[in-house]
Amino acid sequence: MIQPPDLNDPAQRAAYRRELQGVARPIRYTGISFALLGVALALIRRQWFPDLPIVIPIAALGFGMLNMVAGIVLRTRYHQARMRG
C-alpha cells in the first residue's frame, strides 16, 4: 500500500504536484487539441468556407470538452485514491 504524501513537507508537495501533472496528461492534451481544432474550424468556416456544415466544428469542440472532462475526472479520482493511501 502506498502512503499518502506529506503535503506539509515542501519537497514531497512538489514531488506530488509533478506526479499529478502526469496523470491523464494525454487525454487532457487531446481534449485541448480538439477544442482548438473546433475553434479553428469555426473561424475557417466563417471566413472562407461557409458551406462547411456547422456540425463539424461543434463535434470537434464537443469531443474536446469530453476529453478534458474525462481527464479531470481521472485526475480527481487518482488524487482521492492516493490521499486515502
Summary of the structure (lengths in Angstrom):
residues: 85
radius of gyration: 18.5
end to end distance: 6.6
largest distance: 57.9
contacts: 224
relative contact order: 0.19
helix: 78%
strand: 0%
